[in-house]
Amino acid sequence: MTKLTTHFATITLTLPYDMDAGAENLALLASGIPVDSLGNAKSGFLFVRTTGNWEDRSNTFRWFASRV
């Protein structure tokens, strides 16, 4: 049996689904996630997941500072 490795996100941030890209980028930068002008991680790994139902959707950003 192989040993499972668990990775915990360095930063987790939840933002409204309908937030515009510029505001989303500023929020990511303000939280400490290093992103470029397009919202791509400059380092580490950024995972984005859409959560919630149709009426109350949000995007959850999980940034891992090191390789996953």
N, CA, C and O of each residue as an XYZ file, in Angstrom:
272
protein
N       0.838     -1.175      0.000
C       0.000      0.000      0.000
C       0.888      1.245      0.000
O       1.852      1.319      0.763
N       0.571      2.213     -0.843
C       1.383      3.415     -0.920
C       0.962      4.425      0.141
O      -0.186      4.448      0.583
N       1.913      5.250      0.534
C       1.647      6.271      1.529
C       1.013      7.487      0.849
O       1.537      7.978     -0.151
N      -0.104      7.971      1.382
C      -0.761      9.144      0.844
C      -0.086     10.407      1.356
O       0.282     10.496      2.527
N       0.072     11.375      0.473
C       0.633     12.662      0.857
C      -0.483     13.682      0.872
O      -1.238     13.797     -0.093
N      -0.592     14.420      1.955
C      -1.615     15.442      2.080
C      -0.970     16.804      1.937
O       0.057     17.083      2.557
N      -1.574     17.655      1.118
C      -1.076     19.004      0.926
C      -2.125     19.982      1.445
O      -3.304     19.881      1.105
N      -1.693     20.913      2.257
C      -2.588     21.945      2.769
C      -2.280     23.249      2.055
O      -1.116     23.605      1.873
N      -3.318     23.956      1.652
C      -3.141     25.220      0.940
C      -2.467     26.234      1.856
O      -2.765     26.307      3.048
N      -1.556     27.013      1.283
C      -0.907     28.080      2.027
C      -1.910     29.194      2.294
O      -1.962     29.734      3.399
N      -2.713     29.541      1.277
C      -3.749     30.570      1.398
C      -5.020     30.057      0.723
O      -4.964     29.509     -0.378
N      -6.156     30.235      1.380
C      -7.457     29.915      0.798
C      -8.303     31.178      0.839
O      -8.411     31.831      1.877
N      -8.905     31.519     -0.303
C      -9.680     32.750     -0.417
C     -10.961     32.449     -1.195
O     -10.911     31.814     -2.248
N     -12.103     32.898     -0.682
C     -13.380     32.724     -1.366
C     -13.898     34.088     -1.789
O     -14.019     35.004     -0.975
N     -14.204     34.210     -3.086
C     -14.683     35.470     -3.653
C     -16.005     35.229     -4.383
O     -16.274     34.106     -4.811
N     -16.838     36.276     -4.533
C     -18.092     36.125     -5.266
C     -17.846     35.692     -6.709
O     -16.863     36.102     -7.326
N     -18.728     34.876     -7.236
C     -18.592     34.339     -8.588
C     -18.648     35.437     -9.652
O     -17.958     35.356    -10.668
N     -19.463     36.456     -9.418
C     -19.661     37.496    -10.425
C     -18.709     38.690    -10.284
O     -18.942     39.736    -10.890
N     -17.661     38.550     -9.508
C     -16.678     39.623     -9.320
C     -15.900     39.833    -10.620
O     -15.517     38.864    -11.276
N     -15.662     41.110    -11.001
C     -14.936     41.342    -12.255
C     -13.461     40.988    -12.096
O     -12.940     40.944    -10.982
N     -12.804     40.739    -13.211
C     -11.436     40.210    -13.210
C     -10.445     41.142    -12.520
O      -9.549     40.679    -11.814
N     -10.597     42.456    -12.718
C      -9.674     43.409    -12.095
C      -9.763     43.384    -10.584
O      -8.740     43.370     -9.898
N     -10.979     43.378    -10.060
C     -11.184     43.331     -8.614
C     -10.721     41.992     -8.045
O     -10.182     41.929     -6.940
N     -10.935     40.936     -8.803
C     -10.493     39.607     -8.377
C      -8.966     39.568     -8.260
O      -8.426     39.032     -7.293
N      -8.281     40.137     -9.248
C      -6.823     40.189     -9.223
C      -6.316     40.974     -8.014
O      -5.388     40.543     -7.329
N      -6.933     42.130     -7.758
C      -6.535     42.936     -6.604
C      -6.746     42.186     -5.291
O      -5.921     42.277     -4.382
N      -7.847     41.446     -5.192
C      -8.123     40.671     -3.981
C      -7.092     39.560     -3.793
O      -6.643     39.307     -2.675
N      -6.717     38.896     -4.893
C      -5.705     37.843     -4.804
C      -4.373     38.425     -4.346
O      -3.712     37.857     -3.477
N      -3.978     39.555     -4.927
C      -2.726     40.200     -4.534
C      -2.763     40.666     -3.080
O      -1.787     40.502     -2.349
N      -3.885     41.244     -2.663
C      -4.023     41.734     -1.288
C      -3.954     40.597     -0.270
O      -3.518     40.799      0.864
N      -4.381     39.408     -0.675
C      -4.344     38.268      0.246
C      -2.958     37.621      0.313
O      -2.707     36.753      1.149
N      -2.069     38.056     -0.575
C      -0.704     37.513     -0.549
C      -0.419     36.485     -1.623
O       0.664     35.899     -1.639
N      -1.362     36.252     -2.521
C      -1.154     35.297     -3.607
C      -0.468     36.020     -4.768
O      -1.023     36.981     -5.303
N       0.728     35.577     -5.166
C       1.455     36.258     -6.242
C       0.893     35.905     -7.616
O       1.140     34.812     -8.127
N       0.137     36.829     -8.214
C      -0.451     36.605     -9.531
C       0.002     37.696    -10.492
O       0.361     38.800    -10.082
N      -0.022     37.358    -11.789
C       0.295     38.349    -12.814
C      -0.977     39.095    -13.208
O      -2.021     38.900    -12.586
N      -0.905     39.936    -14.218
C      -2.050     40.757    -14.612
C      -3.217     39.935    -15.162
O      -4.342     40.431    -15.225
N      -2.965     38.689    -15.559
C      -4.029     37.815    -16.059
C      -4.632     36.924    -14.967
O      -5.602     36.206    -15.212
N      -4.056     36.976    -13.766
C      -4.560     36.158    -12.665
C      -3.890     34.810    -12.534
O      -4.337     33.966    -11.758
N      -2.805     34.594    -13.294
C      -2.060     33.340    -13.194
C      -1.018     33.443    -12.084
O      -0.403     34.493    -11.897
N      -0.825     32.358    -11.358
C       0.148     32.355    -10.267
C       1.559     32.535    -10.814
O       1.955     31.868    -11.769
N       2.319     33.452    -10.193
C       3.716     33.662    -10.582
C       4.606     32.572    -10.002
O       5.658     32.258    -10.558
N       4.184     32.002     -8.894
C       4.932     30.909     -8.268
C       3.946     29.989     -7.572
O       2.803     30.368     -7.316
N       4.388     28.795     -7.272
C       3.516     27.833     -6.618
C       2.431     27.326     -7.560
O       2.605     27.299     -8.778
N       1.314     26.927     -6.973
C       0.199     26.359     -7.732
C      -1.099     26.978     -7.238
O      -1.371     26.966     -6.037
N      -1.906     27.520     -8.148
C      -3.185     28.132     -7.798
C      -4.316     27.268     -8.349
O      -4.413     27.049     -9.556
N      -5.164     26.783     -7.453
C      -6.293     25.944     -7.814
C      -7.572     26.742     -7.573
O      -7.752     27.310     -6.496
N      -8.461     26.789     -8.566
C      -9.713     27.537     -8.446
C     -10.875     26.576     -8.599
O     -10.897     25.746     -9.508
N     -11.837     26.696     -7.704
C     -13.007     25.838     -7.761
C     -14.254     26.690     -7.574
O     -14.306     27.536     -6.681
N     -15.251     26.469     -8.412
C     -16.531     27.157     -8.272
C     -17.406     26.336     -7.340
O     -17.586     25.134     -7.537
N     -17.947     26.993     -6.326
C     -18.749     26.295     -5.329
C     -20.104     26.967     -5.172
O     -20.314     28.082     -5.650
N     -20.999     26.298     -4.517
C     -22.317     26.842     -4.232
C     -23.351     26.405     -5.250
O     -23.056     25.686     -6.205
N     -24.568     26.859     -5.020
C     -25.649     26.533     -5.942
C     -25.816     27.676     -6.948
O     -25.050     28.639     -6.920
N     -26.795     27.579     -7.821
C     -26.975     28.577     -8.873
C     -27.283     29.954     -8.332
O     -26.951     30.950     -8.975
N     -27.903     30.042     -7.175
C     -28.281     31.332     -6.610
C     -27.160     31.986     -5.811
O     -27.125     33.210     -5.687
N     -26.263     31.203     -5.277
C     -25.214     31.742     -4.402
C     -23.876     31.091     -4.740
O     -23.355     30.295     -3.959
N     -23.317     31.429     -5.910
C     -22.067     30.824     -6.352
C     -20.876     31.652     -5.890
O     -20.981     32.864     -5.700
N     -19.750     30.986     -5.714
C     -18.518     31.671     -5.359
C     -17.340     30.901     -5.948
O     -17.457     29.725     -6.294
N     -16.215     31.579     -6.052
C     -14.971     30.947     -6.490
C     -14.058     30.811     -5.285
O     -13.810     31.787     -4.577
N     -13.566     29.624     -5.053
C     -12.623     29.391     -3.974
C     -11.239     29.199     -4.583
O     -11.027     28.298     -5.395
N     -10.309     30.048     -4.188
C      -8.933     30.004     -4.671
C      -8.074     29.375     -3.583
O      -8.088     29.817     -2.434
N      -7.332     28.349     -3.951
C      -6.412     27.696     -3.010
C      -5.012     27.782     -3.619
O      -4.751     27.231     -4.688
N      -4.118     28.484     -2.916
C      -2.756     28.662     -3.414
C      -1.788     27.851     -2.561
O      -1.779     27.939     -1.333
N      -0.983     27.068     -3.249
C       0.045     26.255     -2.600
C       1.393     26.879     -2.950
O       1.749     26.969     -4.125
N       2.145     27.310     -1.937
C       3.408     28.011     -2.165
C       4.449     27.124     -2.824
O       5.275     27.607     -3.599
N       4.420     25.839     -2.526
C       5.377     24.911     -3.131
C       4.661     23.985     -4.107
O       3.438     24.035     -4.233
N       5.408     23.161     -4.779
C       4.806     22.230     -5.740
C       3.887     21.246     -5.033
O       4.140     20.836     -3.900
N       2.824     20.880     -5.720
C       1.863     19.915     -5.166
C       2.273     18.533     -5.584
O       1.608     17.558     -5.232
